[in-house]
Amino acid sequence: MKTVNKNSPPSETELNAFLTNIYFKLPTGFIEFFKECDGADIVGEDSYVALWPVTEMLQLNIDYDVEEYASSYFIFGSDGGDMAYAIKKETGDIYEMPFIGMGDGEAVFKGSDFAEFIDCF
């Protein structure tokens, strides 16, 4: 059984500030989900996913040097440990990859639909 603990929704201003800075394709359902909550924790029987708030995603990608180490990706969350969840900018597909060694060589395809991605936990 899975539990999704959602944060309060972002304001329209906060969501628009995020979208203004996004120049790549987002997965189907991504914006719809984040209109409802500014991040969430998903807890499954054997899994945990922290979906970062849209109000923090841009800065966290800077803090993790994503542009330097995995420039074709945008990270939107993690497993709370060493794995990141990212969007491949060119396709909008979702991938899992390690924070250390992030990039195409270590990226594992997880899907192209955000709702399906959440359902797999």
Secondary structure, 3 states (H helix, E strand, C coil): CCEEEECCCCCHHHHHHHHHCCCCCCCECHHHHHHHCCCEEEECCCCEEEECCHHHHHHHHHHCCHHHHCCCEEEEEECCCCEEEEEECCCCCEEEEECCCCCCCCCEEEECEHHHHHHCC
